[in-house]
Amino acid sequence: MAGIPPYDRTVDPATWLNVLAVAISVTAVVASMWFGARQVRIAQHANHLPAFMELLAEFRDPRMHEQYAYVCSELGRRHSPDNGLRGLPPEARTAVYSIAYFFQTLAGMYAVGVIDETTAVIMVRGRAAKVWSAIEPYVERERQYPDVDPDLLSLLQAFARISATFHGPTAEQLLAARRRRAARGLPLHRT
């Protein structure tokens, strides 16, 4: 045993250089993964923006609001739900489908994560619930026909429940929060 030299606990500079190179490489890989994931999120958001903007344009259309008023105020008084949606006269059926699928599309965008709950619900507040309440007997009857999907307008139905019980921030609270973020120099949205 006397012939074995004592163990040298010092690390030579080449080993330190190798450790530093590995640490830098790992940091670069992690940073690349983070930036890559962020770019994917930004690209997904950019891809969804045209569809959301189209939905907003439809929401601004006066005809949409006329159809909404008709569906919520006149439909039940003028037409029986006994024959479902197919039993409605063409103009009434067109109004129902236009309004129902507008809200169904909004609900779909929320369901797949294109927009968050606050964005989806604050845009329409209780309107989705009012529409569902007005058309529910017609849709329920329509679902009974053998040629109709039993899940007809089910996204709208679920979204109406969510929007009816939404207790999120008011529009004023959202705008105030955005102003505070801007005043602190923070980004206005997270990506």
ChimeraX attribute file (.defattr): number of C-alpha atoms within 10 A of each C-alpha:
attribute: neighborCount
match mode: 1-to-1
recipient: residues
	/A:1	4
	/A:2	5
	/A:3	5
	/A:4	6
	/A:5	7
	/A:6	7
	/A:7	6
	/A:8	7
	/A:9	6
	/A:10	6
	/A:11	8
	/A:12	9
	/A:13	9
	/A:14	9
	/A:15	10
	/A:16	11
	/A:17	11
	/A:18	11
	/A:19	12
	/A:20	12
	/A:21	12
	/A:22	12
	/A:23	12
	/A:24	12
	/A:25	12
	/A:26	12
	/A:27	12
	/A:28	12
	/A:29	12
	/A:30	12
	/A:31	12
	/A:32	12
	/A:33	12
	/A:34	12
	/A:35	12
	/A:36	12
	/A:37	12
	/A:38	13
	/A:39	13
	/A:40	13
	/A:41	13
	/A:42	13
	/A:43	13
	/A:44	12
	/A:45	15
	/A:46	11
	/A:47	12
	/A:48	14
	/A:49	14
	/A:50	11
	/A:51	14
	/A:52	16
	/A:53	11
	/A:54	11
	/A:55	15
	/A:56	13
	/A:57	10
	/A:58	14
	/A:59	17
	/A:60	11
	/A:61	10
	/A:62	10
	/A:63	12
	/A:64	16
	/A:65	14
	/A:66	12
	/A:67	20
	/A:68	20
	/A:69	15
	/A:70	17
	/A:71	25
	/A:72	19
	/A:73	14
	/A:74	14
	/A:75	20
	/A:76	15
	/A:77	9
	/A:78	10
	/A:79	15
	/A:80	14
	/A:81	20
	/A:82	14
	/A:83	16
	/A:84	21
	/A:85	23
	/A:86	15
	/A:87	15
	/A:88	19
	/A:89	10
	/A:90	11
	/A:91	9
	/A:92	19
	/A:93	17
	/A:94	14
	/A:95	20
	/A:96	24
	/A:97	17
	/A:98	15
	/A:99	25
	/A:100	20
	/A:101	16
	/A:102	18
	/A:103	27
	/A:104	22
	/A:105	18
	/A:106	24
	/A:107	27
	/A:108	18
	/A:109	18
	/A:110	19
	/A:111	15
	/A:112	9
	/A:113	12
	/A:114	20
	/A:115	19
	/A:116	12
	/A:117	19
	/A:118	18
	/A:119	14
	/A:120	20
	/A:121	25
	/A:122	16
	/A:123	14
	/A:124	14
	/A:125	19
	/A:126	17
	/A:127	17
	/A:128	27
	/A:129	21
	/A:130	18
	/A:131	22
	/A:132	24
	/A:133	14
	/A:134	19
	/A:135	21
	/A:136	16
	/A:137	18
	/A:138	23
	/A:139	22
	/A:140	18
	/A:141	15
	/A:142	22
	/A:143	18
	/A:144	13
	/A:145	13
	/A:146	8
	/A:147	8
	/A:148	10
	/A:149	12
	/A:150	14
	/A:151	11
	/A:152	13
	/A:153	21
	/A:154	14
	/A:155	18
	/A:156	23
	/A:157	23
	/A:158	15
	/A:159	24
	/A:160	25
	/A:161	14
	/A:162	18
	/A:163	23
	/A:164	15
	/A:165	12
	/A:166	15
	/A:167	10
	/A:168	13
	/A:169	12
	/A:170	12
	/A:171	12
	/A:172	9
	/A:173	11
	/A:174	15
	/A:175	12
	/A:176	12
	/A:177	14
	/A:178	15
	/A:179	14
	/A:180	13
	/A:181	14
	/A:182	13
	/A:183	9
	/A:184	8
	/A:185	9
	/A:186	12
	/A:187	10
	/A:188	12
	/A:189	8
	/A:190	6
	/A:191	11
